[in-house]
Amino acid sequence: ILRCLVGSEMCIRDRSITGTIRYTANGETKPVPKGAFVSFEREVNGSRIGVMTIREDGRYELRLRKEYNFDWYIDNVELHYTVNGEVYHTMTKLNELFNNRDLVLTYYNYGNKE
């Protein structure tokens, strides 16, 4: 698959990426619950380039949308999960996500966006 990633991103678009997803609230790391909505979008313009499904507590499946073109090594992607009115967030590049599938989202303060 790694050769496939380097040679052509098309093969990754035809498969799902799976891994773990958790969030840290009040110093405690918890699994994102099954069925929760987690947005997955490009940082540069907010386009949703994939669909992330939480199949079971703490486990995700990500399918990239075939109609979008993006740079695997440059484009940042953001993930957001909201629970009890608080937003948890992480940012990564697609190639980093492909190589490290363990995601931990942290509290995101919109008033202090970096």
Secondary structure as UniProt FT lines:
FT   HELIX           2..7
FT   HELIX           10..13
FT   STRAND          16..25
FT   TURN            26..27
FT   STRAND          28..31
FT   TURN            34..35
FT   STRAND          37..42
FT   TURN            43..45
FT   STRAND          50..56
FT   TURN            57..58
FT   STRAND          59..64
FT   TURN            66..67
FT   TURN            72..74
FT   STRAND          76..83
FT   TURN            84..85
FT   STRAND          86..93
FT   HELIX           94..99
FT   STRAND          102..107
FT   HELIX           110..112
//
